[in-house]
Amino acid sequence: MISIGSIVIRVDDLERQKAFWTAALDYVPRERDDNDFALLRPRSGTGPNVSLDRVRSALQIPPRIHLDLYAEDQTAEVKRLIALGATEVHWDRRPPDADYVILADPEGNRFCVIDAG
């Protein structure tokens, strides 16, 4: 059987994105990364890695794939992520009773914060 080992996000500014995602997810970077790639792993040791690959690519809207991040306190997490550099994305088709908030990282890569409380 196989499992997800790492989710790879293409980035332009590796250091800025590494700072955002390590703080957002409480992940830690692997020590032997280089200037074009960083592997971030869960501090707790549980869950998939997130890898940042510095490769120029066009941002696709809507994205073909995105992360859903589950939060016990969605409001607090959205505020924290915005303070780290995320921005809220408004979507006309979002239902009024949606249990998710759409955010984008500092480079526009979208992800959702799901109310798991």
Phi and psi in degrees as GROMACS dihedral restraints (atoms count N, CA, C in turn):
[ dihedral_restraints ]
;  ai    aj    ak    al  type     phi  dphi    fc
    3     4     5     6     1  -108.8    20    10
    4     5     6     7     1   163.6    20    10
    6     7     8     9     1  -142.9    20    10
    7     8     9    10     1   162.5    20    10
    9    10    11    12     1   -73.7    20    10
   10    11    12    13     1   122.1    20    10
   12    13    14    15     1   -96.7    20    10
   13    14    15    16     1   -38.1    20    10
   15    16    17    18     1  -155.1    20    10
   16    17    18    19     1   142.4    20    10
   18    19    20    21     1  -104.2    20    10
   19    20    21    22     1   124.8    20    10
   21    22    23    24     1  -102.6    20    10
   22    23    24    25     1   129.9    20    10
   24    25    26    27     1  -116.7    20    10
   25    26    27    28     1   126.3    20    10
   27    28    29    30     1   -77.2    20    10
   28    29    30    31     1   135.0    20    10
   30    31    32    33     1  -136.7    20    10
   31    32    33    34     1   160.1    20    10
   33    34    35    36     1   -97.6    20    10
   34    35    36    37     1   -48.7    20    10
   36    37    38    39     1  -105.5    20    10
   37    38    39    40     1    93.9    20    10
   39    40    41    42     1   -60.0    20    10
   40    41    42    43     1   -44.7    20    10
   42    43    44    45     1   -66.2    20    10
   43    44    45    46     1   -43.2    20    10
   45    46    47    48     1   -64.1    20    10
   46    47    48    49     1   -44.3    20    10
   48    49    50    51     1   -68.3    20    10
   49    50    51    52     1   -36.4    20    10
   51    52    53    54     1   -62.7    20    10
   52    53    54    55     1   -43.4    20    10
   54    55    56    57     1   -62.4    20    10
   55    56    57    58     1   -44.0    20    10
   57    58    59    60     1   -63.5    20    10
   58    59    60    61     1   -54.4    20    10
   60    61    62    63     1   -70.2    20    10
   61    62    63    64     1   -33.2    20    10
   63    64    65    66     1   -65.4    20    10
   64    65    66    67     1   -40.9    20    10
   66    67    68    69     1   -72.0    20    10
   67    68    69    70     1   -40.5    20    10
   69    70    71    72     1   -62.9    20    10
   70    71    72    73     1   -42.6    20    10
   72    73    74    75     1  -103.4    20    10
   73    74    75    76     1    -3.8    20    10
   75    76    77    78     1    57.2    20    10
   76    77    78    79     1    46.1    20    10
   78    79    80    81     1  -100.4    20    10
   79    80    81    82     1   164.4    20    10
   81    82    83    84     1  -124.6    20    10
   82    83    84    85     1   142.8    20    10
   84    85    86    87     1   -78.0    20    10
   85    86    87    88     1   148.1    20    10
   87    88    89    90     1   -69.0    20    10
   88    89    90    91     1   144.3    20    10
   90    91    92    93     1   -71.5    20    10
   91    92    93    94     1   -30.5    20    10
   93    94    95    96     1   -96.5    20    10
   94    95    96    97     1    26.7    20    10
   96    97    98    99     1   -73.7    20    10
   97    98    99   100     1   164.6    20    10
   99   100   101   102     1  -116.2    20    10
  100   101   102   103     1  -165.4    20    10
  102   103   104   105     1   -77.0    20    10
  103   104   105   106     1    -9.2    20    10
  105   106   107   108     1  -117.2    20    10
  106   107   108   109     1    -4.0    20    10
  108   109   110   111     1  -154.0    20    10
  109   110   111   112     1   138.3    20    10
  111   112   113   114     1  -137.7    20    10
  112   113   114   115     1   132.9    20    10
  114   115   116   117     1  -105.1    20    10
  115   116   117   118     1   123.6    20    10
  117   118   119   120     1  -108.2    20    10
  118   119   120   121     1   132.7    20    10
  120   121   122   123     1  -121.8    20    10
  121   122   123   124     1   153.0    20    10
  123   124   125   126     1   -62.1    20    10
  124   125   126   127     1   130.6    20    10
  126   127   128   129     1   -57.9    20    10
  127   128   129   130     1   -36.1    20    10
  129   130   131   132     1   -75.1    20    10
  130   131   132   133     1   -15.8    20    10
  132   133   134   135     1    88.4    20    10
  133   134   135   136     1    -4.6    20    10
  135   136   137   138     1  -111.1    20    10
  136   137   138   139     1   130.1    20    10
  138   139   140   141     1   114.2    20    10
  139   140   141   142     1   169.2    20    10
  141   142   143   144     1   -75.1    20    10
  142   143   144   145     1   155.7    20    10
  144   145   146   147     1   -75.0    20    10
  145   146   147   148     1   159.9    20    10
  147   148   149   150     1  -120.4    20    10
  148   149   150   151     1   123.9    20    10
  150   151   152   153     1  -108.3    20    10
  151   152   153   154     1   139.7    20    10
  153   154   155   156     1  -112.1    20    10
  154   155   156   157     1   122.1    20    10
  156   157   158   159     1  -117.3    20    10
  157   158   159   160     1   113.2    20    10
  159   160   161   162     1   -77.8    20    10
  160   161   162   163     1    95.5    20    10
  162   163   164   165     1  -141.7    20    10
  163   164   165   166     1   125.6    20    10
  165   166   167   168     1   -64.9    20    10
  166   167   168   169     1   124.4    20    10
  168   169   170   171     1  -150.3    20    10
  169   170   171   172     1   154.9    20    10
  171   172   173   174     1   -77.6    20    10
  172   173   174   175     1   138.3    20    10
  174   175   176   177     1   -76.8    20    10
  175   176   177   178     1   125.0    20    10
  177   178   179   180     1  -100.9    20    10
  178   179   180   181     1   127.3    20    10
  180   181   182   183     1  -121.9    20    10
  181   182   183   184     1   124.6    20    10
  183   184   185   186     1   -71.2    20    10
  184   185   186   187     1   154.5    20    10
  186   187   188   189     1   -69.0    20    10
  187   188   189   190     1   151.0    20    10
  189   190   191   192     1   -74.8    20    10
  190   191   192   193     1   -23.7    20    10
  192   193   194   195     1  -148.2    20    10
  193   194   195   196     1   147.9    20    10
  195   196   197   198     1  -150.8    20    10
  196   197   198   199     1   165.5    20    10
  198   199   200   201     1   -89.6    20    10
  199   200   201   202     1   141.4    20    10
  201   202   203   204     1  -109.0    20    10
  202   203   204   205     1   117.4    20    10
  204   205   206   207     1  -105.3    20    10
  205   206   207   208     1   124.5    20    10
  207   208   209   210     1   -91.2    20    10
  208   209   210   211     1   133.4    20    10
  210   211   212   213     1  -132.0    20    10
  211   212   213   214     1   134.1    20    10
  213   214   215   216     1   -70.4    20    10
  214   215   216   217     1   -37.8    20    10
  216   217   218   219     1  -120.2    20    10
  217   218   219   220     1    86.4    20    10
  219   220   221   222     1   -58.4    20    10
  220   221   222   223     1   -45.4    20    10
  222   223   224   225     1   -60.2    20    10
  223   224   225   226     1   -46.1    20    10
  225   226   227   228     1   -65.0    20    10
  226   227   228   229     1   -40.9    20    10
  228   229   230   231     1   -67.4    20    10
  229   230   231   232     1   -40.3    20    10
  231   232   233   234     1   -62.4    20    10
  232   233   234   235     1   -44.3    20    10
  234   235   236   237     1   -61.3    20    10
  235   236   237   238     1   -43.0    20    10
  237   238   239   240     1   -63.4    20    10
  238   239   240   241     1   -44.7    20    10
  240   241   242   243     1   -66.5    20    10
  241   242   243   244     1   -37.6    20    10
  243   244   245   246     1   -64.9    20    10
  244   245   246   247     1   -39.0    20    10
  246   247   248   249     1   -64.1    20    10
  247   248   249   250     1   -27.3    20    10
  249   250   251   252     1   -81.2    20    10
  250   251   252   253     1   -11.7    20    10
  252   253   254   255     1   126.3    20    10
  253   254   255   256     1    -1.0    20    10
  255   256   257   258     1   -74.6    20    10
  256   257   258   259     1   160.7    20    10
  258   259   260   261     1  -128.4    20    10
  259   260   261   262     1   148.8    20    10
  261   262   263   264     1   -81.2    20    10
  262   263   264   265     1   139.5    20    10
  264   265   266   267     1  -109.7    20    10
  265   266   267   268     1   122.9    20    10
  267   268   269   270     1   -92.1    20    10
  268   269   270   271     1   135.9    20    10
  270   271   272   273     1  -130.4    20    10
  271   272   273   274     1   121.9    20    10
  273   274   275   276     1   -60.4    20    10
  274   275   276   277     1   -25.7    20    10
  276   277   278   279     1   -92.1    20    10
  277   278   279   280     1     2.8    20    10
  279   280   281   282     1   -71.2    20    10
  280   281   282   283     1   124.3    20    10
  282   283   284   285     1   -66.2    20    10
  283   284   285   286     1   148.9    20    10
  285   286   287   288     1   -60.6    20    10
  286   287   288   289     1   -27.5    20    10
  288   289   290   291     1  -100.8    20    10
  289   290   291   292     1    21.4    20    10
  291   292   293   294     1   -59.7    20    10
  292   293   294   295     1   142.9    20    10
  294   295   296   297     1   -95.3    20    10
  295   296   297   298     1    17.1    20    10
  297   298   299   300     1  -133.2    20    10
  298   299   300   301     1   154.8    20    10
  300   301   302   303     1  -122.5    20    10
  301   302   303   304     1   132.0    20    10
  303   304   305   306     1   -91.2    20    10
  304   305   306   307     1   128.0    20    10
  306   307   308   309     1  -125.4    20    10
  307   308   309   310     1   166.0    20    10
  309   310   311   312     1  -129.9    20    10
  310   311   312   313     1   141.1    20    10
  312   313   314   315     1   -71.6    20    10
  313   314   315   316     1   178.6    20    10
  315   316   317   318     1   -58.2    20    10
  316   317   318   319     1   -18.4    20    10
  318   319   320   321     1  -104.7    20    10
  319   320   321   322     1     6.8    20    10
  321   322   323   324     1    95.0    20    10
  322   323   324   325     1     0.8    20    10
  324   325   326   327     1   -70.4    20    10
  325   326   327   328     1   122.4    20    10
  327   328   329   330     1   -84.1    20    10
  328   329   330   331     1   149.0    20    10
  330   331   332   333     1  -153.2    20    10
  331   332   333   334     1   161.6    20    10
  333   334   335   336     1  -115.0    20    10
  334   335   336   337     1   145.2    20    10
  336   337   338   339     1  -107.4    20    10
  337   338   339   340     1   114.7    20    10
  339   340   341   342     1   -96.0    20    10
  340   341   342   343     1   136.0    20    10
  342   343   344   345     1   -76.9    20    10
  343   344   345   346     1   104.0    20    10
  345   346   347   348     1  -101.1    20    10
  346   347   348   349     1     5.0    20    10
